[in-house]
Amino acid sequence: MTTIGSSLTPFMGSSIAIALPSIGHDLEMDAITLGWVATAYILAAVIFLVPFGRIADIYGRKKIFTCGILTYTIASLLSAISTSATMLISVRVLQGIGGAMIFSTGVAILTSVFPPQERGRVLGINAAAIYTGLSVGPFVGGLLTQYLGWRSIFWINVPLGLFIIALVYWKLKGEWAEAKGEKFDVTGSIIYGLMLISIMYGFTLLPELTGTVLILAGALGIIAFIKWENKVEHPVLHIDLFRNSRVFALSNLAALINYSATFAVGFLLSLYLQYIKNLTPQNAGLVLVAAPVVQAISSPFAGRLSDKIEPRIVSSAGMGLTVIGLILFIFLDETTSLWFIIAGLIILGLGFAFFASPNTNAIMSSVNKRFYGVASATLATTRQLGMMFSMGMVMMIFALYLGRVQITPEYYPAFLSSVNMAFSISAALCFGGIFASLARGKVR
């Protein structure tokens, strides 16, 4: 059930990437506002992941997981009937809150149920389910967008969500709350949320002075958050997890770098394939499906491999493959063949698979079971932070190269330049991530 639930949000994310040009045309959005359709969800998820992970440890992971599926389903319904850009982006925030409840508890429930010697295999299967959602998303999203309109992507999530809720009540027995009785850190959660909003919104306002001020305010918020968490009796995020475990700290850093470098790939290629290559949403989805299909096939093997070989070796190799895939996309132009793009996506898919599940195995194996919820939420937070920074970087590049305009033929050269710059920065960032991954030390 948790694995099925975990596939729901990536399905939505990859479906929406394909539908963005149609959404932008229908609701008259410029390039930066269009980016907020994806970013609003990510930002909300980042803000609430760690708090909900802590709440789940105190009150029960099954409860929070079920509430997450319900919230996500309601938000999907409201998204389907949105009549303006403002309404859609607002409801995507609610959907992000539901996603935070799902992702902060899913891995923690699996880690609670299965013993350490089976953890890599199970997490590999869970990763495969996530990547299956990513795989199905572009294809199904393209079909739905082309023949039924972009709203149908949200409608299809409603019966799926209700089915998962019924399955949870029917099959998932028991509850897990190892931190029951401890207090919830409300103040720390507020500081944490404001800090992230300040940084992300600041990104979208660069290079204006207001953007710089907001990012600096966010940086000061990080310092305030760490100081508060160090002195409160029951913190929302145990800083000691980072201080006392090199594996935990560097594995999360590696995840942050990996997702910062790679998340915007689907967003950029979706726009490129539909604007520059004139593909229909359906055909663009068929091209983009290459990476997640390879991920879904390879992830269980990568997870099992990390039970036998040190996870840092497997995940570092995956990071290296990801760098190669990103470098290929630096050279995109009007004449690039679709086979070249598919080859790059296959390499990226292999890289993602060999990085993600071994890295998750390393993180969850490095903490005590009473912190499984917080550790799962922390990993999900670093992943979502990476996604947020990835989209923030792209929106900043769009602001510099394009400005607040709709992407029309006269702006295609500037759009291509922004895409090339984004992939150049991503490849350099991911190359640095290889060293963070290698430096984490041994799990066993």
Helices and strands as residue ranges (DSSP letters): H 2-26, H 31-59, H 61-80, H 85-113, H 116-148, H 151-171, H 186-205, H 209-231, H 240-244, H 246-262, H 264-271, I 272-276, H 281-288, H 290-308, H 311-329, H 338-364, G 369-371, H 372-401, G 409-411, H 412-438
